[in-house]
């Protein structure tokens, strides 16, 4: 059974930084592309960043040059380093593996990021 466990969220002031982690179990992690998504209150879940199995990365325009996605295959973990955080980054953040526009696995519980002074 596949489990995705996100962690690392919290309350941070504008301009601050956080590092999110997503630990995967039950899969051969290195074979999968991995995405970070976020869902703000009252909004649809949106794609934030992607890292492929061969380490190529892409980002939503709203987070380019502020967020960095990276992975540690031996630890079965994907990370999201977030710098220069803005109030509009406030959301619950999730990870998953993409299959076209869908996702492969059941969603984890997510991790709450709140950017506020």
C-alpha positions as CSV (number, residue, x, y, z in Angstrom):
1,X,0.0,0.0,0.0
2,X,1.3,3.4,-1.0
3,X,1.6,6.2,1.6
4,X,2.5,9.8,1.1
5,X,3.3,11.8,4.2
6,X,3.8,15.5,3.9
7,X,5.5,17.6,6.7
8,X,7.4,20.8,7.4
9,X,4.6,23.4,7.1
10,X,3.9,26.1,9.7
11,X,3.3,29.8,10.3
12,X,5.9,32.1,8.7
13,X,6.2,35.8,8.2
14,X,6.2,37.3,4.7
15,X,9.7,37.0,3.2
16,X,10.4,33.9,5.3
17,X,11.4,30.4,4.2
18,X,10.2,26.8,4.8
19,X,11.2,23.4,3.6
20,X,8.5,20.8,3.0
21,X,9.1,17.1,2.9
22,X,7.1,14.3,1.4
23,X,8.0,10.8,2.4
24,X,6.8,8.0,0.2
25,X,6.4,4.3,1.0
26,X,5.2,1.3,-0.8
27,X,6.7,2.3,-4.2
28,X,9.9,2.2,-6.1
29,X,10.3,5.9,-5.6
30,X,13.1,6.5,-8.0
31,X,10.9,5.4,-10.9
32,X,8.2,8.1,-10.4
33,X,7.9,11.7,-11.4
34,X,6.8,13.7,-8.4
35,X,4.7,16.9,-8.0
36,X,4.0,19.4,-5.3
37,X,0.5,20.8,-5.3
38,X,-1.3,23.3,-3.1
39,X,-4.9,24.2,-2.3
40,X,-5.8,27.5,-0.8
41,X,-9.2,28.0,1.0
42,X,-12.0,28.2,-1.5
43,X,-9.8,27.5,-4.4
44,X,-9.0,24.4,-6.5
45,X,-5.8,22.4,-6.0
46,X,-3.0,23.7,-8.3
47,X,0.3,22.3,-9.5
48,X,3.3,24.1,-7.9
49,X,6.4,22.1,-9.0
50,X,7.4,18.9,-10.8
51,X,10.6,16.8,-10.6
52,X,10.9,13.9,-13.0
53,X,12.6,10.6,-12.4
54,X,15.6,12.0,-14.2
55,X,15.6,15.2,-12.1
56,X,14.2,17.6,-14.6
57,X,12.2,20.3,-12.9
58,X,9.4,22.7,-13.8
59,X,7.6,25.4,-11.8
60,X,4.3,27.3,-11.8
61,X,5.0,30.9,-12.9
62,X,3.8,32.1,-9.5
63,X,6.7,30.3,-7.6
64,X,9.5,30.5,-10.1
65,X,12.8,31.7,-8.7
66,X,11.4,31.4,-5.1
67,X,10.7,27.6,-4.8
68,X,13.0,24.7,-5.4
69,X,11.9,21.1,-5.8
70,X,14.4,18.3,-5.2
71,X,14.4,14.7,-4.3
72,X,16.5,12.2,-2.3
73,X,15.8,8.7,-3.8
74,X,17.6,6.7,-1.2
75,X,15.3,8.4,1.4
76,X,12.2,8.0,-0.8
77,X,11.5,11.7,-0.2
78,X,10.8,14.8,-2.3
79,X,11.3,18.3,-0.9
80,X,10.1,21.8,-1.6
81,X,12.3,24.6,-0.5
82,X,10.2,27.8,-0.4
83,X,11.9,31.2,-0.1
84,X,10.5,34.8,-0.1
85,X,7.1,33.5,1.0
86,X,4.1,35.7,0.3
87,X,0.7,35.7,1.9
88,X,-0.7,34.3,-1.3
89,X,1.4,31.1,-0.8
90,X,-0.9,30.2,2.1
91,X,-2.4,26.8,1.4
92,X,-2.3,23.2,2.2
93,X,0.6,21.6,0.3
94,X,0.4,18.0,-1.0
95,X,2.7,15.8,-3.0
96,X,1.7,13.1,-5.6
97,X,2.9,11.5,-8.8
98,X,1.3,12.7,-12.0
99,X,-0.4,10.6,-14.6
100,X,-1.3,13.1,-17.3
101,X,-3.6,15.6,-15.6
102,X,-4.5,13.1,-12.9
103,X,-2.5,11.7,-10.1
104,X,-1.5,8.1,-9.4
105,X,-1.8,7.8,-5.7
106,X,-4.3,8.6,-3.0
107,X,-3.7,12.0,-1.4
108,X,-1.9,12.3,1.9
109,X,-3.1,14.6,4.7
110,X,-1.0,17.6,3.4
111,X,0.9,20.1,5.4
112,X,-0.5,23.6,6.2
113,X,1.6,26.6,5.2
114,X,0.4,30.0,6.5
115,X,2.2,33.2,5.6
116,X,1.2,36.1,7.7
117,X,2.6,38.9,9.8
